[in-house]
């Protein structure tokens, strides 16, 4: 009776051990089966078996330090790409709020150029007018000196003011010409981007587009 009871206990114990999942490892060319994952095998590849010995799942080995570094680098590249797309999309949506087509960009560029050209023309006429006044003032001053008289303070001040105004107008013209060059570049970039947005969704990265997607913007001289 005791023998029967002992055999029953052993059978139950054996079935309780093997009833759960099993883990099969290959160590030095040999297959090893465990009812758990030993700490020393945790980084190795292994198979999860059911009680019938069928493979339920295959677990890959933990990545090496080099593999982990490559995985992290690839993840960083993906995240950086998504961030570039996010920033590019925000800019694209802002551009689409301003323009509905590349032609709109060209019209805006032309208006800007016309405004700058008009301002420059105004400054140039101002320079001509002030130069005439300066020459007359300098002529009066020369006459005073030839007559042996001191040049009046008011006349000296007038000459100095005219010279300063002429200089200021020249500087204004130089600055607005620089503005025109900069604006032409900006509008050219916006025109090219609008060409892309007519075919591709906002956020599309230019580095991922074919060369055929880039169309040259209308050219204009900065002069």
TAHUTA-V123659 format. One record per backbone hydrogen bond with DSSP energy under -1.0 kcal/mol. CO is the residue of the C=O (numbers start at 0). NH is the residue of the N-H. Records with the same first field share a line. If there is no record, write none. Layout:
# TAHUTA-V123659
CO=NH + NH
This chain:
# TAHUTA-V123659
0=4
1=5
2=6
3=7
4=8
5=9
6=10
7=11
8=12
9=13
10=14
11=15
12=16
13=17
14=18
21=48
22=33
23=46
24=31
26=29
29=26
31=24
33=22
37=40
40=43
42=61
45=58
46=23
47=55 + 56
48=21
49=52
53=49
56=47
58=45
63=67
64=68
65=69
66=70
67=71
68=72
69=73
70=74
71=75
72=76
73=77
74=78
75=79
76=80
77=81
78=82
79=83
80=84
81=85
82=86
83=87
84=88
85=89
86=90
87=91
88=92
89=93
90=94
91=95
92=96
94=98
100=104
101=105
102=106
103=107
104=108
105=109
106=110
107=111
108=112
109=113
110=114
111=115
112=116
113=117
114=118
115=119
116=120
117=121
118=122
119=123
120=124
121=125
122=126
123=127
124=128
125=129
126=130
127=131
128=132
129=133
130=134
131=135
132=136
133=137
134=138
135=139
136=140
137=141
138=142
139=143
140=144
141=145
142=146
143=148
144=147
151=155
152=156
153=157
154=158
155=159
156=160
157=161
158=162
159=163
160=164
161=165
162=166
163=167
164=168
165=169
166=170
167=171
168=172
169=173
170=174
171=175
172=176
173=177
174=178
175=179
176=180
177=181
178=182
179=183
180=184
181=185
182=186
183=187
184=188
185=189
186=190
187=191
188=192
189=193
190=194
191=195
192=196
193=197
195=198 + 199
200=203
204=207
205=208
209=212
210=213
